[in-house]
Amino acid sequence: TIVAALEAQIAHNCLTESCTAIEYWWGLPPPNSEAFEVVLAAGCTYTVEATNSLCAALDAGLVDAGTLVLLALEERASTSACLDVLSTRGWSIETVHSWRGPPSAEPLAPHPFARVLKVSKDKSMCCE
């Protein structure tokens, strides 16, 4: 899993005293009393409901104004509506990286397209 890979890198770099990797489950209280410095999220914008859950988790104390939040997503029919949810809830969106995959074997299927986004909140809006 990605968490195991991150834990291995943390140990390899002798950062176990100052760094941790965890998997967060929607709806649970934040696992730490302090906000995280970095949040990596993937698969959280397939539906408007999932995007609202992501925003609720971030706003519940997972982040503060200094947290780097990176969101990986594959473009889908719902992507625009999901990004609108982020914006409506006060999150700014900046594309950090994007790529288009090789053509699909299906003749009418589009090339897969994915992005990594940096999402952040203005300090005045953070953690309302």
Disulfide bonds with the S-S distance in Angstrom:
none
